[in-house]
Amino acid sequence: MKKFALGDVVNSDKGRRGVVRAAYRSKEGQQFYAVEKDGAMDYLEEHRLSPAPRVELAA
């Protein structure tokens, strides 16, 4: 089962924040994600990603 959905904001293990644009499995069954940051795509394994904390804005 996928840990992240399309459009989720995530942090990579290198501290970069991006948006999940695609999710797929390798032939070996490992989950990968295409993460967009500033127009560039990173292809990362699921274990290298964590959910970005949500920021609550005051009204």
RONUTOR-367897 format. One record per residue: residue number from 1; residue in three letters; x, y, z of N, C-alpha, C, CB in turn. Coordinates in nm, 2 decimals, padded with zeros to 4 digits, always signed. Glycine has a CB too. Example, Ala and Ser with C-alpha at 12.3 -4.5 7.8 and 13.67 -1.06 7.14 Angstrom:
i|aa|n_x|n_y|n_z|ca_x|ca_y|ca_z|c_x|c_y|c_z|cb_x|cb_y|cb_z
1|ala|+01.32|-00.57|+00.78|+01.23|-00.45|+00.78|+01.32|-00.33|+00.78|+01.13|-00.45|+00.90
2|ser|+01.28|-00.22|+00.71|+01.37|-00.11|+00.71|+01.29|+00.00|+00.79|+01.41|-00.06|+00.57
END
This chain:
i|aa|n_x|n_y|n_z|ca_x|ca_y|ca_z|c_x|c_y|c_z|cb_x|cb_y|cb_z
1|met|+00.08|-00.12|+00.00|+00.00|+00.00|+00.00|+00.09|+00.12|+00.00|-00.10|+00.00|+00.12
2|lys|+00.05|+00.23|-00.08|+00.12|+00.35|-00.09|+00.11|+00.43|+00.04|+00.08|+00.43|-00.21
3|lys|+00.22|+00.49|+00.08|+00.23|+00.57|+00.20|+00.18|+00.71|+00.17|+00.37|+00.57|+00.26
4|phe|+00.21|+00.76|+00.05|+00.18|+00.90|+00.01|+00.09|+00.89|-00.12|+00.31|+00.97|-00.03
5|ala|+00.00|+01.00|-00.13|-00.09|+01.01|-00.24|-00.04|+01.13|-00.33|-00.23|+01.04|-00.19
6|leu|-00.09|+01.13|-00.45|-00.06|+01.24|-00.55|-00.10|+01.37|-00.48|-00.13|+01.22|-00.68
7|gly|-00.01|+01.47|-00.49|-00.04|+01.60|-00.44|+00.01|+01.62|-00.29|-00.18|+01.63|-00.44
8|asp|+00.05|+01.51|-00.23|+00.11|+01.53|-00.09|+00.24|+01.60|-00.09|+00.12|+01.39|-00.02
9|val|+00.26|+01.69|+00.01|+00.38|+01.76|+00.03|+00.47|+01.67|+00.12|+00.36|+01.90|+00.09
10|val|+00.59|+01.64|+00.08|+00.68|+01.55|+00.15|+00.82|+01.61|+00.16|+00.69|+01.42|+00.08
11|asn|+00.90|+01.56|+00.26|+01.04|+01.60|+00.28|+01.12|+01.48|+00.24|+01.06|+01.65|+00.43
12|ser|+01.23|+01.50|+00.18|+01.32|+01.39|+00.15|+01.42|+01.38|+00.26|+01.40|+01.41|+00.01
13|asp|+01.50|+01.27|+00.26|+01.60|+01.25|+00.36|+01.72|+01.36|+00.35|+01.66|+01.11|+00.35
14|lys|+01.72|+01.43|+00.24|+01.82|+01.53|+00.22|+01.77|+01.67|+00.26|+01.87|+01.54|+00.07
15|gly|+01.65|+01.68|+00.31|+01.59|+01.80|+00.36|+01.52|+01.88|+00.26|+01.70|+01.88|+00.42
16|arg|+01.50|+01.83|+00.14|+01.43|+01.90|+00.03|+01.28|+01.87|+00.04|+01.48|+01.86|-00.11
17|arg|+01.20|+01.97|+00.02|+01.05|+01.96|+00.03|+01.00|+01.97|-00.11|+00.99|+02.07|+00.12
18|gly|+00.90|+01.88|-00.14|+00.84|+01.88|-00.28|+00.70|+01.82|-00.27|+00.93|+01.80|-00.37
19|val|+00.64|+01.81|-00.39|+00.51|+01.76|-00.41|+00.51|+01.63|-00.49|+00.42|+01.86|-00.48
20|val|+00.44|+01.53|-00.44|+00.43|+01.40|-00.51|+00.35|+01.41|-00.63|+00.37|+01.29|-00.41
21|arg|+00.41|+01.38|-00.75|+00.35|+01.39|-00.88|+00.32|+01.25|-00.94|+00.44|+01.47|-00.97
22|ala|+00.39|+01.15|-00.90|+00.36|+01.01|-00.95|+00.41|+00.91|-00.85|+00.43|+00.99|-01.09
23|ala|+00.35|+00.79|-00.85|+00.39|+00.68|-00.76|+00.39|+00.56|-00.85|+00.29|+00.67|-00.64
24|tyr|+00.49|+00.48|-00.83|+00.50|+00.35|-00.91|+00.59|+00.25|-00.83|+00.57|+00.38|-01.05
25|arg|+00.58|+00.13|-00.88|+00.66|+00.02|-00.82|+00.77|-00.03|-00.92|+00.57|-00.10|-00.78
26|ser|+00.88|-00.07|-00.87|+00.99|-00.13|-00.95|+00.95|-00.27|-00.98|+01.13|-00.12|-00.88
27|lys|+01.03|-00.34|-01.06|+01.01|-00.48|-01.09|+01.02|-00.56|-00.97|+01.10|-00.52|-01.20
28|glu|+01.10|-00.52|-00.88|+01.13|-00.59|-00.75|+01.02|-00.57|-00.65|+01.26|-00.56|-00.69
29|gly|+00.92|-00.47|-00.68|+00.81|-00.45|-00.59|+00.84|-00.33|-00.49|+00.78|-00.57|-00.51
30|gln|+00.95|-00.26|-00.51|+00.98|-00.14|-00.42|+00.90|-00.02|-00.47|+01.13|-00.11|-00.43
31|gln|+00.84|+00.05|-00.37|+00.76|+00.17|-00.40|+00.85|+00.29|-00.43|+00.66|+00.20|-00.29
32|phe|+00.83|+00.36|-00.54|+00.90|+00.48|-00.57|+00.80|+00.60|-00.59|+00.99|+00.46|-00.70
33|tyr|+00.85|+00.72|-00.58|+00.77|+00.84|-00.60|+00.85|+00.94|-00.69|+00.73|+00.90|-00.47
34|ala|+00.78|+01.01|-00.77|+00.83|+01.12|-00.85|+00.79|+01.25|-00.77|+00.79|+01.13|-01.00
35|val|+00.89|+01.32|-00.72|+00.86|+01.44|-00.63|+00.91|+01.56|-00.71|+00.93|+01.42|-00.50
36|glu|+00.83|+01.66|-00.72|+00.86|+01.79|-00.79|+00.90|+01.89|-00.69|+00.74|+01.84|-00.88
37|lys|+01.01|+01.96|-00.72|+01.06|+02.07|-00.64|+01.11|+02.18|-00.74|+01.18|+02.03|-00.54
38|asp|+01.05|+02.29|-00.74|+01.09|+02.40|-00.82|+01.10|+02.36|-00.97|+01.22|+02.46|-00.77
39|gly|+01.01|+02.28|-01.02|+01.01|+02.24|-01.16|+01.10|+02.12|-01.19|+01.05|+02.35|-01.24
40|ala|+01.18|+02.08|-01.10|+01.27|+01.96|-01.12|+01.21|+01.84|-01.05|+01.41|+01.99|-01.06
41|met|+01.23|+01.72|-01.12|+01.17|+01.60|-01.06|+01.28|+01.51|-01.00|+01.11|+01.52|-01.18
42|asp|+01.25|+01.46|-00.88|+01.34|+01.37|-00.81|+01.26|+01.23|-00.80|+01.38|+01.42|-00.67
43|tyr|+01.33|+01.12|-00.82|+01.27|+00.99|-00.82|+01.33|+00.92|-00.69|+01.30|+00.91|-00.95
44|leu|+01.25|+00.91|-00.59|+01.29|+00.86|-00.46|+01.22|+00.74|-00.41|+01.28|+00.97|-00.36
45|glu|+01.29|+00.65|-00.33|+01.23|+00.54|-00.27|+01.14|+00.59|-00.15|+01.33|+00.44|-00.22
46|glu|+01.04|+00.51|-00.12|+00.94|+00.55|-00.02|+01.01|+00.57|+00.12|+00.84|+00.44|-00.01
47|his|+01.11|+00.49|+00.15|+01.18|+00.50|+00.28|+01.26|+00.63|+00.30|+01.26|+00.38|+00.31
48|arg|+01.28|+00.70|+00.19|+01.36|+00.82|+00.19|+01.27|+00.94|+00.21|+01.44|+00.84|+00.06
49|leu|+01.14|+00.93|+00.22|+01.05|+01.04|+00.23|+00.97|+01.04|+00.36|+00.94|+01.03|+00.11
50|ser|+00.94|+01.16|+00.41|+00.85|+01.17|+00.53|+00.75|+01.28|+00.50|+00.94|+01.20|+00.65
51|pro|+00.63|+01.27|+00.56|+00.53|+01.37|+00.54|+00.58|+01.51|+00.59|+00.40|+01.34|+00.61
52|ala|+00.55|+01.61|+00.52|+00.59|+01.75|+00.56|+00.49|+01.80|+00.67|+00.60|+01.85|+00.44
53|pro|+00.54|+01.86|+00.77|+00.44|+01.91|+00.87|+00.35|+02.01|+00.81|+00.51|+01.97|+00.99
54|arg|+00.22|+02.01|+00.85|+00.12|+02.10|+00.80|+00.13|+02.23|+00.88|-00.02|+02.05|+00.81
55|val|+00.13|+02.34|+00.82|+00.14|+02.47|+00.88|-00.01|+02.53|+00.90|+00.23|+02.57|+00.81
56|glu|-00.04|+02.56|+01.02|-00.17|+02.62|+01.05|-00.16|+02.77|+01.05|-00.23|+02.57|+01.18
57|leu|-00.23|+02.84|+00.96|-00.23|+02.98|+00.96|-00.34|+03.04|+01.04|-00.24|+03.03|+00.81
58|ala|-00.30|+03.15|+01.11|-00.40|+03.22|+01.20|-00.49|+03.30|+01.11|-00.33|+03.30|+01.30
59|ala|-00.62|+03.30|+01.15|-00.72|+03.38|+01.07|-00.72|+03.52|+01.11|-00.85|+03.32|+01.08
END
